[in-house]
Amino acid sequence: MPTLEEIAKHEKEELKTIWEEVKRLNNPQKYYVDLSKELYELKTNMLKK
């Protein structure tokens, strides 16, 4: 289990990979996220049940 410090360090490194256009608060660029085929199928199966 990572420490809080390790989690914070990881988060800061991951945040560097996101485009500045997406992070800005005024007029941010839309960031489109899609489901993988496997996740879409899982979602569909769960909704059917």
WODA-V148172 format. One record per residue. RES is the residue in three letters. PSI is psi as a letter, one per 30 degrees, with the letter a starting at -180 (NA if undefined). Layout:
# WODA-V148172
res->RES psi->PSI
res->RES psi->PSI
This chain:
# WODA-V148172
res->MET psi->k
res->PRO psi->l
res->THR psi->l
res->LEU psi->e
res->GLU psi->e
res->GLU psi->e
res->ILE psi->e
res->ALA psi->e
res->LYS psi->e
res->HIS psi->e
res->GLU psi->e
res->LYS psi->e
res->GLU psi->e
res->GLU psi->e
res->LEU psi->f
res->LYS psi->f
res->THR psi->f
res->ILE psi->k
res->TRP psi->k
res->GLU psi->e
res->GLU psi->f
res->VAL psi->e
res->LYS psi->f
res->ARG psi->k
res->LEU psi->e
res->ASN psi->k
res->ASN psi->h
res->PRO psi->l
res->GLN psi->k
res->LYS psi->k
res->TYR psi->j
res->TYR psi->k
res->VAL psi->k
res->ASP psi->l
res->LEU psi->k
res->SER psi->l
res->LYS psi->e
res->GLU psi->e
res->LEU psi->e
res->TYR psi->e
res->GLU psi->e
res->LEU psi->e
res->LYS psi->e
res->THR psi->e
res->ASN psi->e
res->MET psi->e
res->LEU psi->e
res->LYS psi->e
res->LYS psi->NA
